[in-house]
Amino acid sequence: MLTTPDDYVNQLYPEDEELQLVIEAIREHGMPEVSVAPAYGRLLTMLVQTAGARNILEIGALGGYSGICLCRGLPADGKLTSLELKEEYAALAGRHLEKAGFKDQVEYRIGPAADSLEVLKQEGRTFDFFFIDADKENYPLYLEYAMELANPGALIAGDNCFLRGRTLNSEKNGPSVQAVRRFNEIIATDERLISTLLPAYDGLILARVKG
């Protein structure tokens, strides 16, 4: 008997074996098990396809789960640029993207994301789609860069906007909580954006850059 909406969704959409291998590898390597929820992974693929995105910027690679979901939505000549602080995480993600058939479509830049973003800005790079899923204290900064690097009509997605309920709790006011609250508030009120926040799982905020 199905008892929760998650049970029903999982019955409708069987486990993705390729992505499950990524989850298992993340666990085996002792990495944080914080990949995007499977339903949101499918949504990312759909959004990339629907937007006709050709150049994606991912902030936070982890083990490559979201990278695969994003690349699945790209055309054959599309490109994913992924920023990752830790070289070993990027290496694992790269192996998974290669196994999934996206080796020639992904580029990893290693180091603090803020530094890589500044380099991309100096290079004059622009993007059609952004996925932000990295250190939460820098979410507002990453959003600022995304707005600068965005093509007109670009989509911005940010994961973990509820921080497992902490952003909703007025008694929780640590640096990460305050930063994510600010990130959410900016997206909700910035007149340059059309946005919404999806309340399932840990919260996924979506915004489209006007223009």
N, C-alpha and C positions, 0 to 999 in steps of 0.2 A: 504493500500500500504506500502510495506517495504521501508524504506528510509535510513537505515544505516546497516552496517554489523552486528552490535549487534542485531538489530531487526531480521535479518535473522537467526542468531545463536539461539536466544531465541525462535524462531518459531520451529526450528529443535529440540531443546533440552528443553522440557517443564520444568517448575519450579520443583525442587526437594523438595518435601514437608518436608522431614526430615531436610534438611539443611535450608529450609526457617524458620522452627521453631527456629533454632539456631540464625538466623539473627534477628528474632523478639525478642527473649530473650535478646540478646545483646543490642538491642535498649531499651527494657523495663528496663534493669538494668543500663542504662546510660553509657554503656561502649563504647569505640571508635568503630565506624562502619567501621573497616578496615580489615575485613576478606578477604582472597584470593578470587579473581574473580571466579565465577562459572566455567568458561571454564578452568581456571588453576587448580581448584579443581579436575575436571575430569581428567586433564592431570596428576596431582600428583598420582591419583589412577592408571592410566595406567602405569606410570613410575615405581611405586613400583612393580606392577605385572610383567612388562617386565623385570625388573632387578632381579626379584626373591629375593627381599629384605626380610629378616627375622627380622632384628633389625633396627628400625628407631629412630633417635633422632630429636625431634622437639624443636626448640628454639623459644618460644612464643606460648602459648596455646590459649590465649584470651578466646573465648566462646566455643571452640571445633569444629569449622567448618572445619578447615584444618585437625584436628586430625581425624575426621570421614573420610574425603577423603583419608588420608594416610592409616588408618586401613582397609578401604575397599579393598585395594590392597594387604594386608598381607595374608599369609596362616593362617590356624587355630591356629598354634603354634607360630605365629609371635608376636613380641613385639614392642610397641611404648613407648619410654621414652620421656616425655614432660617436658620441663623446663619453669616455669612460676614465675614471680616476685611476683604477688599478689595472696594470698591464695583464695580470693573470686572468682577470675577469674578461677583458677584451679578447684575450687569446682563446678562452673557452667559447665565448660568444662567436668568434670568428670561425672556429671549427664547426659549430652548429650551423651557422649560416652557409658555410661551404657545403656541408653535408646536405643541406636543404636545397642546394642548387643556386645560391645567391652570391657565390664567392666574388664574382666580377662586378657586383652591384653595391658592395658595401666597403666603406672606408672607415677605419677606426682612428680616432685621435686620442692619445693617452695623456692624462694629466688633469689638473683642476679644470672643471668645465668653464669657469669664468675666463681662464686664460685662453682656452681653445676658442671660446666665443669671440673674444677680442681679436684673435688671429683671423677668424672667419670674416669678421667685420672689415678688417684691414684688407683682406683679399677681395672684398666686394661680393662675397657669396650671398645668394638669396635662396629662399626655400618656399615650397608650397604647403608643407605640412610639418608640424612640430609635435614631438611627444616628449613631455617633461616628466621624468620619473627618477629623480636622483636625490641628493641631499636636500632635505626640506627647508633648511634655514636660508638657502639661496633661491628658493622658488621665485620671489619677487624680482630678483636680479635676472634670472633666466627669462622671465616673462618680458622684462625690459629689452633684453637682447633679441628675443623672438620678434618683438614688434619692429625692431630696427632691421632685422634680416628678412622680414616677411614680404613676399610678393602680394600684390592686391588680391584679396579673396582667399588668402592662405588660412588654413585651419590650425588651431592650437589645441592640444589635448594635454591635460594634466591629471596624473593619477594620485590616489591617496589623499584626497581633499578633506576627508574626515579624520584621518590619522587614528583610525579605530575608535572613533567617538570623542577624541580629545578636543577637536576644534569646536565641538558642540558644548563642551563642559566649561562653564565660566570659571571654574576653580583651577583649570589647567591653563597655565600661562608661560610655559617654557619657550625658549627661543624658536624651536621648530613649530610649535603650535601658533605662536604669534605670526610667524612668517607665512604659514599656510593660510591663516585667516586673512592676512593682508593680500596674499595672492588671489584668493577667492573674491575678496571685496573689489580689488582692482578690476578683475575680469568682469564682475557683475555690473560695474558702474562706468567703465570706460566707454565713452561714446564712439570710439573707433571700432568697437567690437559688438558683435551679436553673439550672445552666449546663453548657455544653460548648464546646470549641474545635475548630473544623473545620480540619484540617491542610492542606487544599489551597490552592494559590495562595500568598498572603502571610499566610494565617491569618485566620479570621473567628471571633470569639468571640460566643456567644449566651447570653443569660441571661433568665430569667423572674422577675419580682418576685413572691414568694409573697403570697397574700392573696386 
